[in-house]
Amino acid sequence: DLLSSDYYIDRKQIQMIDLLGNGQFGEVYRGILKTNQKLEVNIAIKTCKMQDATTTETFLDEAYVMQQFDHPHIIKLIGVCIEQPVLLIMELSRLGELRSYLVANRADFDLITLIIYCEQLASALAYLESKKFVHRDIAARNVLVSNHECVKLADFGLSRRLTLENSYYKASKGKLPIRWMAPESINFRRFTHLSDVWMFAVCIWEILTMGKKPFQSIPNADVIDQIEKGIRLPLPSVCCPKSLYDLMNDCWSYEPTSRPNFIEIEERLKSILKDEKMNIRL
Ligand code: ATP
C-alpha cells in the first residue's frame, strides 16, 4: 500500500478557492494546481482535520486505492501533499454530487440521459470488478457530475481489494449505508462484487426517481425485514422501461449468485439504451 512518488505535489503549486463540501475527514475545497509546465488545472482538494499518524494513514488509504484506477468514469487522483496538513488532490467534477444535481434539475431531465448515467457507472463498476475491487458504498451521493453528459464514481474510502484468500470483505463496526446494502451485507457484513451489484441497482433506482431516498418511510432497523419478506423498491416512475426494472430486480435477487455481474449489467444497459433511442425516433 504505497503511493508512487509521481503523485507527490508541492503545496506551493496549489491554490484553494472555495469550499465544496464536508467530507468524513475534513473540508473539501475547489482549487487550482499550477503544473511545472505553467498549466492551470481545476482540482478538488480534500483536507484532513486530525493530524495524528493513524488518522492520516486512513485518510491516505483512499489515495492508495485511487492511484490504481484509470477509467473515464472514475474520479482520478492527481496527487497528495504528504507534509502536514496532508492534502488529497483529485480531478474536479464541476457540477458536484449527482443526487443534488438530480433534485435541482428535476424538470430538465430526459430518460435517455438518466440511462446513460447508469451505463457509465456500470462501465466503471465492471472495470473495478476486473481489478478485483469492491466499492462497498455505491450510492448517488458518491457519484459526481462532470458535465450534463458525464458522471463519475467517487469516494473510495470504503473500497477494498479482494484477494484469493479473501474472496469477500468482512467489515468491522462503523456507520453503514443500510438502505443500499445487500441482505448478506446487513446480516453478516459480507461484501463482494455481488453485493456491489445489489447496491448499484439501488443507485439506478435513485437515478430513475431523480433522487428519492430508498425505503423512505421505513426506519433503518426494519429494512432487512422488508427485504427478507421479498419486498423490493417499487418501479421508479411510469417512464422507467420494464427491461430496466427487470434488470434491477435481477440485481436484487436474495441469493447473490443469482445476480448478474457488472459485465452483463453493462451489456443489458447498452441494449436498453439502444431500445430507448429507437423509441424516440419512432
Ligand atoms: P463521506 O464519506 O461523508 O461521503 P468523504 O470524506 O468521502 O465523505 P466526499 O463525500 O468525497 O467526502 O466529499 C465531500 C463533498 O465534497 C462531496 O459532497 C462533494 O460535494 C465534494 N467533492 C468531493 N470530491 C469532489 C470532486 N472531485 N469534485 C467536486 N466536488 C467534490
Residues whose N, C-alpha, C, O or C-beta is under 5 A from the ligand:
A	BS01	ATP	L20 G21 N22 G23 Q24 F25 V28 A44 M90 E91 L92 S93 G96 E97 D155 G157
